Amino acid sequence: MKTLVASMDGKGPAEALQAVAQLQKEVGRTAASLVRKARQAGLSWEAIALCLGVSKQAVHRKYGKR
C-alpha cells in the first residue's frame, strides 16, 4: 500500500482513486479465495470470522453461498 501511495506522487486524485479501487477488487478476490481454502481445510465459519475480525454471521453471509 505504501508503495502504491508513493507511486501516486504527482498524479491526480482520480488516478489515485482508480488505483485504490483496483486494490480493493484484488483484496476482495484474494479474501474470497482464502476463505474457500480455509473452509476446504476444515476451518469453521467462527474461526474464519475471528481471523477476519468480523462476526460469524457476517463472514457466512458474505462467503457462505459461493
C-alpha positions as CSV (number, residue, x, y, z in Angstrom):
1,M,0.0,0.0,0.0
2,K,2.8,2.4,0.9
3,T,4.4,1.6,-2.5
4,L,1.2,2.4,-4.3
5,V,0.8,5.7,-2.4
6,A,4.4,6.6,-3.2
7,S,3.9,5.8,-6.8
8,M,1.0,8.2,-7.0
9,D,3.1,11.3,-6.2
10,G,2.5,13.8,-8.9
11,K,-0.6,12.1,-10.2
12,G,-4.1,13.4,-9.8
13,P,-6.7,12.3,-7.3
14,A,-8.7,10.5,-10.0
15,E,-5.8,8.2,-10.9
16,A,-5.1,7.6,-7.2
17,L,-8.8,6.6,-6.6
18,Q,-8.7,4.2,-9.6
19,A,-5.6,2.5,-8.1
20,V,-7.4,2.2,-4.8
21,A,-10.4,0.7,-6.5
22,Q,-8.2,-1.9,-8.2
23,L,-6.6,-2.7,-4.9
24,Q,-10.0,-3.2,-3.3
25,K,-11.0,-5.6,-6.0
26,E,-7.8,-7.6,-5.7
27,V,-8.1,-7.8,-1.9
28,G,-11.7,-9.0,-2.3
29,R,-10.8,-11.7,-4.7
30,T,-7.9,-12.8,-2.5
31,A,-10.0,-12.9,0.6
32,A,-12.7,-15.0,-1.1
33,S,-10.1,-17.5,-2.3
34,L,-8.5,-17.7,1.1
35,V,-11.9,-18.2,2.8
36,R,-12.7,-21.0,0.3
37,K,-9.3,-22.7,1.1
38,A,-9.9,-22.3,4.8
39,R,-13.3,-24.0,4.5
40,Q,-11.8,-26.8,2.5
41,A,-9.1,-27.2,5.1
42,G,-11.9,-27.6,7.7
43,L,-11.9,-24.2,9.4
44,S,-15.3,-23.2,10.9
45,W,-17.1,-20.1,10.0
46,E,-16.3,-18.9,13.5
47,A,-12.6,-19.4,13.1
48,I,-12.6,-17.6,9.8
49,A,-14.6,-14.8,11.2
50,L,-12.1,-14.4,14.1
51,C,-9.2,-14.2,11.6
52,L,-11.0,-11.5,9.6
53,G,-12.2,-9.6,12.6
54,V,-15.9,-9.8,11.8
55,S,-18.8,-11.8,13.2
56,K,-19.5,-15.4,12.2
57,Q,-22.8,-14.2,10.6
58,A,-21.1,-11.5,8.5
59,V,-18.5,-13.9,7.1
60,H,-21.1,-16.6,6.4
61,R,-23.4,-14.1,4.7
62,K,-20.6,-12.8,2.5
63,Y,-18.9,-16.0,1.6
64,G,-21.3,-18.8,2.5
65,K,-23.3,-19.2,-0.6
66,R,-20.5,-19.4,-3.1
